[in-house]
Amino acid sequence: MAFFESWPLFFRPYALTLLAGAVLAIVGVVATARRQLFMAVAVAQTSLMGYAIVAFFIGSQVNGALGTGGRDAVVIGAAIVAAMFTMLGGRENHSAEGGRLDGDERTAWVFVTAGSLAVLFLAHAPAGMEQVRRLQVSSVVGATWTDLYLFMGLLVGVIIAAVLRMRSLILLLSDPMMAAAIGIRVLRWNVAMAILAGLSVGLAVRSTGVLFAFGALALPVMIAKQICGEVRSLFILAPILAATLSFLGLWTGHQWNLPPGQAAVGVMCLALLVARLIRQTWDQIGR
């Protein structure tokens, strides 16, 4: 009961965790269908790099010079650029002997480049490194009403778009060539999905931290795949699982005085292990 009694005091961080988890899980379904789940880590890392570059040129007074809004715009803008670079192009299948970089290779390049540059730019800026460390830690306690409204708007917008264009989206994710053949504007869809991914991950990094952003994007989809395999079902089940497990993580964190973001991700990891064991047992019984 103590956890429920704490809701009036911590309503914003609690509600933000649930909303962010649901939005990220929906983005995770798209990333999983495109074989680009690791994209979230690269995008999150690029958010940190964007902040590091600004901190390098402005100095330790980066927050005072830009204001919170300016800093957040840099973090989110860098995330959108990274998502555009890693996601556009789809699932090319080029041989290892030559050809363009495929999605996984672009993602790996973005992750390594952003990670190295973030450290290099802030190697001699202890105050900047402290700010980056804060962005890396899952700390939803400082959530604002603006954060809450942004994720609420994202969730409502994504749900409406999915309901109205679900058939086109599923076809695009499962067979892009067929989608293009019947007149679906694949490039426009890819750009929209990349912007959504970058915006969602960028907002999550600044509000909840890197760990929760990637955990909520990847783990609920993995759990849902143990229950169902259709993309349509994943779009429904993954955000429900994300919100439910995030709620259990918040309760666990409150009960044992643990960081809420890490506690939520820990609960998701445990749920994935249990779901996988149940699925393996079920498959063996069915043979």
Buried (B, 14 or more C-beta within 10 A) or exposed (E): EEBEEBEEEBEBBBBBBBBBBBBBBBBBBBBBBBEBBBBBBBBBBBBBBBBBBBBBEBEBEBBEBBEEEBBBBBBBBBBBBBBBBBBBBBEEEEEEEEEEEBBBEBBBBBBEBBBEBBBEBBEEBEEBBEBBEEBBBBBBEEBEEEBBEBBBEBBEEBBEBBEEEEEBBBBBBEEBEEBBEEEBEBEEBBBEBBBBBBBBBBBBBBBBBBBBBBBBBBBBBBBBBBBEEEBBBBBBBBBEBBBBBBBBBBBBBBEEEBBBBBBBBBBBBBBBEEBBEEBEEEEEEEE
